[in-house]
């Protein structure tokens, strides 16, 4: 277990939760062979059928990492899936 140094600030509950989600997103990307690279203040996730730009990896879900099939992919906006107009 890591010990916190006296000078290091304690992480809030929200920060710990986001760290857990970021770690999960990185693990999911690694398992799927996707590349996660810094892009400005966010991240780019790329691989076969996947091309995402996100400000924070903690918002990436397994559904976001499903490759597009024949150019069609449902659009996700705040957790709601939308058809791309087909």
Residue pairs with C-beta under 8 A, 6 or more apart in sequence:
4 10
11 19
17 58
18 56
18 58
19 58
21 57
21 58
21 59
21 60
22 56
22 57
22 58
25 36
25 57
25 58
25 60
26 36
26 57
28 60
28 62
28 65
29 35
29 36
29 45
29 47
29 60
29 65
32 47
32 50
32 65
33 47
33 48
34 45
34 46
34 47
34 50
34 65
35 44
35 45
35 46
35 47
36 43
36 44
36 45
36 57
37 43
37 44
37 46
38 44
39 53
41 55
42 53
42 54
42 55
42 56
43 53
43 54
43 55
43 56
43 57
44 51
44 52
44 53
45 51
45 52
45 53
45 54
45 60
45 64
45 65
46 52
47 67
48 67
49 67
49 68
49 69
49 73
50 65
50 67
50 68
52 60
52 64
54 60
63 76
64 76
66 73
72 84
72 86
73 84
74 81
74 82
74 83
74 84
75 81
75 82
75 83
75 84
76 82
